[in-house]
């Protein structure tokens, strides 16, 4: 008997379409079952808290603690460097230099978009206080953090920050 590939669509409880394919001798293949554990969609406050965690990591002065908040394949487009950072070594290198200025950030305006249970974006404007040679200065910048839930931990997968182009 000739093997046939059967393709069928099954509507899952989450509104997803599952495609089941398999070789058979004419018998239907069982459909994949939806997960019995519903995924919890994070709140805007859950995502806003990620900045507080990041800011607290900055306060430690340890570039590795900050880099731990980024996914291994994260992209960092930092405020005070022209170099795009695409791996942990580059991210650690950036924070080794940035943390020397003892940065402390405050969000001035934020817009949070929760895309799904595993992905969210926080974008807006923040202000940093930096200390160089004993002198404090304020830097206002716009930012975008893209977070992804991986193995139960929110990680930054993309972070873009750039100084505001116009003085307030």
KAURDA-V915588 format. One record per residue. N is the residue number from 1. RES is the residue in three letters. PSI is psi in degrees with one decimal (NA if undefined). D_LAST is the distance of its C-alpha to the last C-alpha in whole Angstrom. Layout:
BEGIN
n: <N	N>
res: <RES	RES>
psi: <PSI	PSI>
d_last: <D_LAST	D_LAST>
END
This chain:
BEGIN
n: <1	2	3	4	5	6	7	8	9	10	11	12	13	14	15	16	17	18	19	20	21	22	23	24	25	26	27	28	29	30	31	32	33	34	35	36	37	38	39	40	41	42	43	44	45	46	47	48	49	50	51	52	53	54	55	56	57	58	59	60	61	62	63	64	65	66	67	68	69	70	71	72	73	74	75	76	77	78	79	80	81	82	83	84	85	86	87	88	89	90	91	92	93	94	95	96	97	98	99	100	101	102	103	104	105	106	107	108	109	110	111	112	113	114	115	116	117	118	119	120	121	122	123	124	125	126	127	128	129	130	131	132	133	134	135	136	137	138	139	140	141	142	143	144	145	146	147	148	149	150	151	152	153	154	155	156	157	158	159	160	161	162	163	164	165	166	167	168>
res: <UNK	UNK	UNK	UNK	UNK	UNK	UNK	UNK	UNK	UNK	UNK	UNK	UNK	UNK	UNK	UNK	UNK	UNK	UNK	UNK	UNK	UNK	UNK	UNK	UNK	UNK	UNK	UNK	UNK	UNK	UNK	UNK	UNK	UNK	UNK	UNK	UNK	UNK	UNK	UNK	UNK	UNK	UNK	UNK	UNK	UNK	UNK	UNK	UNK	UNK	UNK	UNK	UNK	UNK	UNK	UNK	UNK	UNK	UNK	UNK	UNK	UNK	UNK	UNK	UNK	UNK	UNK	UNK	UNK	UNK	UNK	UNK	UNK	UNK	UNK	UNK	UNK	UNK	UNK	UNK	UNK	UNK	UNK	UNK	UNK	UNK	UNK	UNK	UNK	UNK	UNK	UNK	UNK	UNK	UNK	UNK	UNK	UNK	UNK	UNK	UNK	UNK	UNK	UNK	UNK	UNK	UNK	UNK	UNK	UNK	UNK	UNK	UNK	UNK	UNK	UNK	UNK	UNK	UNK	UNK	UNK	UNK	UNK	UNK	UNK	UNK	UNK	UNK	UNK	UNK	UNK	UNK	UNK	UNK	UNK	UNK	UNK	UNK	UNK	UNK	UNK	UNK	UNK	UNK	UNK	UNK	UNK	UNK	UNK	UNK	UNK	UNK	UNK	UNK	UNK	UNK	UNK	UNK	UNK	UNK	UNK	UNK	UNK	UNK	UNK	UNK	UNK	UNK>
psi: <139.7	133.6	140.7	145.1	124.5	132.9	128.2	151.6	135.7	127.8	121.4	162.1	-29.4	5.8	11.1	156.8	123.4	135.7	125.0	126.1	145.4	160.4	138.5	171.3	22.3	-7.0	143.8	144.7	145.5	144.4	149.9	138.3	140.8	153.4	137.0	-12.9	109.0	143.1	139.2	125.1	127.4	153.8	167.2	-35.2	-36.8	-42.5	-39.9	-35.9	-25.5	-34.6	-40.6	-40.4	-44.1	-45.3	-38.2	-38.7	-37.9	-42.3	-20.3	-22.1	6.2	109.0	-26.6	-36.2	-38.0	-45.4	-26.6	-19.3	-5.0	143.0	154.4	-27.7	21.9	157.0	128.7	120.8	90.6	162.7	-46.3	37.1	142.0	-8.7	129.1	129.9	123.3	9.3	170.0	-43.3	-42.2	-37.9	-43.8	-44.3	-45.7	-48.6	-25.5	-40.8	-44.7	-40.3	-19.0	-24.6	9.8	58.7	145.7	123.0	150.3	128.9	127.8	-36.6	135.4	150.5	120.6	129.4	116.8	113.4	-37.6	-178.6	-18.9	0.4	134.8	157.3	134.1	120.3	149.3	-144.9	133.1	161.0	130.8	140.6	122.7	145.5	118.0	125.9	38.8	0.0	127.5	142.4	153.2	134.5	121.6	133.8	158.0	152.9	159.7	125.3	130.0	122.8	146.1	136.4	114.7	124.8	41.7	7.0	132.5	124.2	148.3	123.9	-18.9	130.6	118.6	131.6	132.9	141.0	146.3	136.4	-21.9	141.6	140.5	NA>
d_last: <77	74	70	68	64	63	59	59	55	55	52	51	50	46	47	47	49	52	54	57	59	62	66	68	72	71	70	66	64	62	59	56	55	52	50	52	48	46	42	40	36	34	31	28	28	30	27	25	27	27	23	25	28	26	24	27	28	26	27	30	29	32	31	34	33	29	31	34	31	31	34	36	35	31	29	26	23	21	18	19	22	23	26	27	29	32	34	34	35	32	30	31	31	27	27	29	27	23	25	26	23	23	20	20	17	16	16	13	14	17	20	23	26	30	32	35	37	36	32	29	25	22	19	15	12	13	12	14	16	18	21	22	25	24	21	18	15	12	11	9	11	13	17	20	23	26	29	33	36	38	41	40	37	33	32	29	30	27	23	21	17	15	12	9	10	6	4	0>
END
